[in-house]
Amino acid sequence: EWYFGYQFAHNDLNCEDWRSRETMWDLTRYALDFFQNYLPFTEMESRDELITDPEGYCFAKSGHVHAVYLSNGGTTELTLEEGIYSVQWYNPRMGGELREGSIQELKGPGSKQIGHPPGGFSKDDWVVLVRRK
């Protein structure tokens, strides 16, 4: 469900051309695909304290799966429990398959550098999926 506001042209009250929201519909579909395909989201909770990026977000089922959203790209450290974890990246701007970044595996416990997204350093947003093997 989306609220477009009422202070702008083509607002909730008078919008007749829904194509003006086309990009938002795509981004919403990519987010839904990611959640439905990769996350046991009903078992997860916000755990932002597990990452060092103050502008990032971490949604986790600790010890099992972590979804880290980096709104400004870059990298962060993630505190993990004991275990070996895979690291894969998801492009929330284009959707698609998970991709490999500069680091493919982490070994916990402790705070670990998750690496950089595919293609190196980026200022675009990315989601990092860290799952226990």
C-alpha atoms as a printed R data frame, in Angstrom:
    type eleno elety resid chain resno      x       y       z
1   ATOM     1    CA   GLU     A     1  0.000   0.000   0.000
2   ATOM     2    CA   TRP     A     2  1.335   3.414  -0.944
3   ATOM     3    CA   TYR     A     3  0.358   6.986  -0.099
4   ATOM     4    CA   PHE     A     4  1.440   9.516  -2.718
5   ATOM     5    CA   GLY     A     5  0.616  12.634  -0.721
6   ATOM     6    CA   TYR     A     6 -1.704  15.450  -1.622
7   ATOM     7    CA   GLN     A     7  0.699  18.383  -2.041
8   ATOM     8    CA   PHE     A     8  2.051  17.330  -5.424
9   ATOM     9    CA   ALA     A     9  0.721  17.122  -8.941
10  ATOM    10    CA   HIS     A    10 -0.985  13.792  -9.659
11  ATOM    11    CA   ASN     A    11 -1.617  13.166  -5.973
12  ATOM    12    CA   ASP     A    12 -3.816  10.511  -4.360
13  ATOM    13    CA   LEU     A    13 -6.953  12.532  -5.032
14  ATOM    14    CA   ASN     A    14 -6.520  13.296  -8.722
15  ATOM    15    CA   CYS     A    15 -3.976  10.897 -10.242
16  ATOM    16    CA   GLU     A    16 -5.359   9.370 -13.421
17  ATOM    17    CA   ASP     A    17 -2.148   8.228 -15.075
18  ATOM    18    CA   TRP     A    18 -0.623   5.533 -12.876
19  ATOM    19    CA   ARG     A    19  2.355   5.262 -15.238
20  ATOM    20    CA   SER     A    20  3.786   8.204 -13.287
21  ATOM    21    CA   ARG     A    21  4.452   5.674 -10.501
22  ATOM    22    CA   GLU     A    22  6.053   3.046 -12.761
23  ATOM    23    CA   THR     A    23  9.507   3.171 -11.159
24  ATOM    24    CA   MET     A    24  8.021   2.833  -7.681
25  ATOM    25    CA   TRP     A    25  6.015  -0.242  -8.753
26  ATOM    26    CA   ASP     A    26  9.217  -1.869 -10.068
27  ATOM    27    CA   LEU     A    27 11.170  -1.112  -6.884
28  ATOM    28    CA   THR     A    28  8.334  -2.483  -4.776
29  ATOM    29    CA   ARG     A    29  8.261  -5.694  -6.835
30  ATOM    30    CA   TYR     A    30 12.042  -6.144  -6.435
31  ATOM    31    CA   ALA     A    31 11.730  -5.739  -2.655
32  ATOM    32    CA   LEU     A    32  8.852  -8.219  -2.463
33  ATOM    33    CA   ASP     A    33 10.762 -10.729  -4.603
34  ATOM    34    CA   PHE     A    34 13.769 -10.472  -2.291
35  ATOM    35    CA   PHE     A    35 11.734 -10.917   0.894
36  ATOM    36    CA   GLN     A    36  9.645 -13.797  -0.461
37  ATOM    37    CA   ASN     A    37 12.535 -15.693  -2.074
38  ATOM    38    CA   TYR     A    38 15.342 -15.291   0.446
39  ATOM    39    CA   LEU     A    39 14.100 -14.345   3.919
40  ATOM    40    CA   PRO     A    40 12.152 -16.121   6.658
41  ATOM    41    CA   PHE     A    41 10.903 -12.592   7.443
42  ATOM    42    CA   THR     A    42  8.237 -13.668   9.943
43  ATOM    43    CA   GLU     A    43 11.069 -15.009  12.132
44  ATOM    44    CA   MET     A    44 13.353 -11.972  11.741
45  ATOM    45    CA   GLU     A    45 13.740  -8.701  13.619
46  ATOM    46    CA   SER     A    46 15.507  -5.384  13.285
47  ATOM    47    CA   ARG     A    47 19.101  -5.768  14.538
48  ATOM    48    CA   ASP     A    48 20.828  -2.557  13.418
49  ATOM    49    CA   GLU     A    49 23.265  -2.864  16.336
50  ATOM    50    CA   LEU     A    50 24.939  -5.767  14.505
51  ATOM    51    CA   ILE     A    51 26.394  -3.477  11.803
52  ATOM    52    CA   THR     A    52 28.840  -0.577  11.983
53  ATOM    53    CA   ASP     A    53 27.328   1.582   9.208
54  ATOM    54    CA   PRO     A    54 25.214   4.190  11.063
55  ATOM    55    CA   GLU     A    55 23.064   4.728   7.959
56  ATOM    56    CA   GLY     A    56 22.553   1.019   7.212
57  ATOM    57    CA   TYR     A    57 19.894  -1.383   8.403
58  ATOM    58    CA   CYS     A    58 20.102  -4.998   9.515
59  ATOM    59    CA   PHE     A    59 17.165  -7.403   9.554
60  ATOM    60    CA   ALA     A    60 18.165 -10.722  11.090
61  ATOM    61    CA   LYS     A    61 17.384 -14.115  12.449
62  ATOM    62    CA   SER     A    62 20.616 -14.210  14.413
63  ATOM    63    CA   GLY     A    63 22.859 -17.145  13.706
64  ATOM    64    CA   HIS     A    64 20.914 -17.993  10.538
65  ATOM    65    CA   VAL     A    65 20.306 -15.134   8.102
66  ATOM    66    CA   HIS     A    66 21.040 -11.406   7.952
67  ATOM    67    CA   ALA     A    67 19.802  -8.904   5.372
68  ATOM    68    CA   VAL     A    68 21.890  -5.743   5.486
69  ATOM    69    CA   TYR     A    69 20.655  -2.701   3.564
70  ATOM    70    CA   LEU     A    70 23.374  -0.197   2.689
71  ATOM    71    CA   SER     A    71 21.531   2.920   1.546
72  ATOM    72    CA   ASN     A    72 24.715   4.636   0.360
73  ATOM    73    CA   GLY     A    73 26.564   1.579  -0.902
74  ATOM    74    CA   GLY     A    74 30.006   0.933   0.507
75  ATOM    75    CA   THR     A    75 30.551  -1.715   3.109
76  ATOM    76    CA   THR     A    76 30.129  -2.410   6.803
77  ATOM    77    CA   GLU     A    77 31.117  -4.844   9.501
78  ATOM    78    CA   LEU     A    78 28.575  -7.387  10.707
79  ATOM    79    CA   THR     A    79 28.676  -9.153  14.072
80  ATOM    80    CA   LEU     A    80 28.023 -12.854  13.611
81  ATOM    81    CA   GLU     A    81 27.501 -15.840  15.850
82  ATOM    82    CA   GLU     A    82 29.607 -19.005  15.531
83  ATOM    83    CA   GLY     A    83 29.418 -20.546  12.077
84  ATOM    84    CA   ILE     A    84 30.305 -20.221   8.416
85  ATOM    85    CA   TYR     A    85 28.186 -17.850   6.333
86  ATOM    86    CA   SER     A    86 27.778 -17.156   2.621
87  ATOM    87    CA   VAL     A    87 27.757 -13.528   1.444
88  ATOM    88    CA   GLN     A    88 25.693 -12.534  -1.581
89  ATOM    89    CA   TRP     A    89 24.508  -9.176  -2.912
90  ATOM    90    CA   TYR     A    90 21.130  -8.089  -4.253
91  ATOM    91    CA   ASN     A    91 20.582  -5.034  -6.421
92  ATOM    92    CA   PRO     A    92 17.375  -3.365  -5.126
93  ATOM    93    CA   ARG     A    93 17.349  -0.969  -8.107
94  ATOM    94    CA   MET     A    94 17.174  -3.704 -10.765
95  ATOM    95    CA   GLY     A    95 16.181  -6.916  -8.982
96  ATOM    96    CA   GLY     A    96 17.425 -10.176 -10.436
97  ATOM    97    CA   GLU     A    97 19.631 -12.918  -9.065
98  ATOM    98    CA   LEU     A    98 21.950 -12.756  -6.075
99  ATOM    99    CA   ARG     A    99 25.510 -11.825  -7.040
100 ATOM   100    CA   GLU     A   100 28.959 -12.290  -5.549
101 ATOM   101    CA   GLY     A   101 30.923  -9.380  -4.173
102 ATOM   102    CA   SER     A   102 34.530  -9.125  -3.049
103 ATOM   103    CA   ILE     A   103 33.970 -11.595  -0.156
104 ATOM   104    CA   GLN     A   104 31.957 -14.802  -0.592
105 ATOM   105    CA   GLU     A   105 32.274 -16.352   2.874
106 ATOM   106    CA   LEU     A   106 32.568 -15.264   6.502
107 ATOM   107    CA   LYS     A   107 33.480 -17.250   9.586
108 ATOM   108    CA   GLY     A   108 31.981 -16.245  12.940
109 ATOM   109    CA   PRO     A   109 31.934 -15.422  15.729
110 ATOM   110    CA   GLY     A   110 32.739 -11.741  15.911
111 ATOM   111    CA   SER     A   111 32.613  -8.584  13.865
112 ATOM   112    CA   LYS     A   112 33.472  -9.289  10.202
113 ATOM   113    CA   GLN     A   113 33.973  -7.081   7.144
114 ATOM   114    CA   ILE     A   114 31.353  -8.039   4.528
115 ATOM   115    CA   GLY     A   115 33.314  -6.725   1.539
116 ATOM   116    CA   HIS     A   116 32.167  -4.653  -1.419
117 ATOM   117    CA   PRO     A   117 29.340  -5.173  -3.911
118 ATOM   118    CA   PRO     A   118 29.820  -6.641  -7.391
119 ATOM   119    CA   GLY     A   119 31.892  -4.280  -9.477
120 ATOM   120    CA   GLY     A   120 33.710  -2.785  -6.475
121 ATOM   121    CA   PHE     A   121 32.942   0.291  -4.415
122 ATOM   122    CA   SER     A   122 29.547   1.805  -5.152
123 ATOM   123    CA   LYS     A   123 27.539   4.721  -3.760
124 ATOM   124    CA   ASP     A   124 24.312   3.091  -4.946
125 ATOM   125    CA   ASP     A   125 22.171   1.182  -2.467
126 ATOM   126    CA   TRP     A   126 22.670  -2.592  -2.083
127 ATOM   127    CA   VAL     A   127 21.292  -5.403   0.044
128 ATOM   128    CA   VAL     A   128 23.729  -7.951   1.419
129 ATOM   129    CA   LEU     A   129 22.374 -11.399   2.229
130 ATOM   130    CA   VAL     A   130 24.504 -13.262   4.780
131 ATOM   131    CA   ARG     A   131 23.285 -16.826   5.396
132 ATOM   132    CA   ARG     A   132 24.620 -19.622   7.562
133 ATOM   133    CA   LYS     A   133 25.878 -22.541   5.469
